Amino acid sequence: MLDNATMANLNALKLLGFARGLQEQRGQPELVAMTFDERLALLVDREMNTRADRKRSRLLQRARLKFPSACIEDADFTDIRGLDRKTFTGLALSGWIERGDTILFGGATGVGKTWLGCALAQYACRRGHGALHLRVPRLAEELRVLHASGAFRNWLADLARTDVLVLDDWGTGSLDASTRADLLEVVDDRAGQRATIITHQLPVEHWHGWIGDATIADAILDRLLPKAHRFNLEGPSRRGPRPGKSAKAPAKD
């Protein structure tokens, strides 16, 4: 039997993949013909894969995506105009995260903007990048709580280090002076360094009016738009099955 002390030590060192691989090797007589170095290489590879899987799980959990199971492979562009699979997949596989680009998904409610944003963020997590999903209409309340608790600066610093930020339902609701100033801080920290995904119904040309302060609006748009990929989606709502078809992703917004 495999020495219990060895297994205990491997688990204490958090070499969980190595330990499981070692146990499995003991039950595979055909591996006896392999050299020590070959078997060790397999165990190290198992540990690396286990750690990568745990990291992806942590990143996805922290991202708090509205659609955590959304993935680029399942995207369906049937009856959708303004974006196709080739363009979307090419974007996902490009260096948009490393460049700190902005991606804008615009269109009517139900067309699938949020699903697509979550799919990109989910793929970013699979590649080892941190992501976070925030709904802009709830942001004012969350910011008030952060300011009241004294946690705003730490939250802002964590957000500045997050590789991909999804700002969902941008342009929905109203902004007070404090929220608008905080939103500028968020955008300014990310400009040209960290990637941002924005889903919106309000056309870009009306963002100045929504933000409500010309100076701050100019500053926000100046940071978001120069490196932006803009997609205006058109098509039927995907909330629930469409007539004669089963519901396919992106199925919600």
Secondary structure, 3 states (H helix, E strand, C coil): CCCHHHHHHHHHCCCHHHHHHHHHHHCCHHHHHCCHHHHHHHHHHHHHHHHHHHHHHHHHHHHCCCCCCCCHHHCCCCCCECCCHHHHHHHHHCCHHHHCCEEEEEECCCCCHHHHHHHHHHHHHHCCCCEEEEEHHHHHHHHHHHHHHCCHHHHHHHHHHCCEEEEEEECCCCCCHHHHHHHHHHHHHHCCCCEEEEEECCCHHHHHHHHCCHHHHHHHHHHHCCCEEEEEEECCCCCCCCCCCCCCCCCCC
